[in-house]
Amino acid sequence: MARLMPTSGAIPLVTGFVTAAALSGVAVFAVLQSGCDEPGSYRSRDGVVELIGGCLKPDDLPVNPRQPADTRPLGSGDPALER
């Protein structure tokens, strides 16, 4: 009759399972503690999908303004613009 004995191949497998379970528990805890009462919903309006409601505020997502295009003519001496 074969006896069940830990081998060197089983230890990394068990360590992986324990690590995955711990990380999953931390993720669930973080979601439960996020404090968002109303998660929001996605709605389509005028061909654009929008997030309505939820816990995000416009200040939470910084948007970098677009820089105006350089209107200098080619050959102005800047080799980066001449490419």
N, C-alpha and C positions, 0 to 999 in steps of 0.2 A: 504494500500500500504506500502510495506516495505521500510524503509529508509536505505541508505547505511551509516553505521557508522563504524569508525575504532574500532576494538576490540583488546584485548590484544594479540590475536593470529596473527593478521595481521602485527603488528609492527616488530616482528623478521623476518617475511617473506620479508617485504619491505627492511629492513636493509640488509638482505642477498643478495637481488638483487642489491642493490646499491653498496655493497662491491664487488660483482662479476663483475659488470660493471667497477668499478674503477680499479680493478686488471687487467682486460682484456685490458683496455686502457693503463695502464702502460706497459704491455707486448708488445702491438703493438708499442708503442713509442720506447721501448728499441730495438726492432727488426729493426725498421726503422732507428734508429740512430747508428746501429752497424757498418756501413761503409764498408760493404763487397759488392764489385761490382760484383764479379763472384762467385756464391755459390758453384761451383764444381759439380762433378757427380761421381757416383760409376760405376766402370767398372770391369769386371771379366777377369783376366789374369792368366793363368796357375793354375786354380782352386782356386785362391785367389781373394777376392773382395777388390779392392783398391779405395780410394778416390783420384780422379784426380782433381787438381785445388783447388779452395776454398781459404778461408782466414786463414786456419791453417798453422802454421809453425812447424817444428819439435821441436823447443824450447818451444812451447806452451803446449806440453803434456810431462811432465817429466816422464821418465821411470826409475824405480829402477832396477839396475843390479841384477841379480841373485847371491846369495851367493853360493860359492862352498860347496858341501856336505862335512860334517865332515867325515873324513876317519879314525878316531880313532876307535880301536876295542871296542866291548862291554866289560863292566867290567872295564872300565878305571877309575872308581871312581865317575863319574858324574851320579847321579840317573836319570836325565832327559833323558839321552841317553840310559839308560837301559830299558826304557818302551817299 
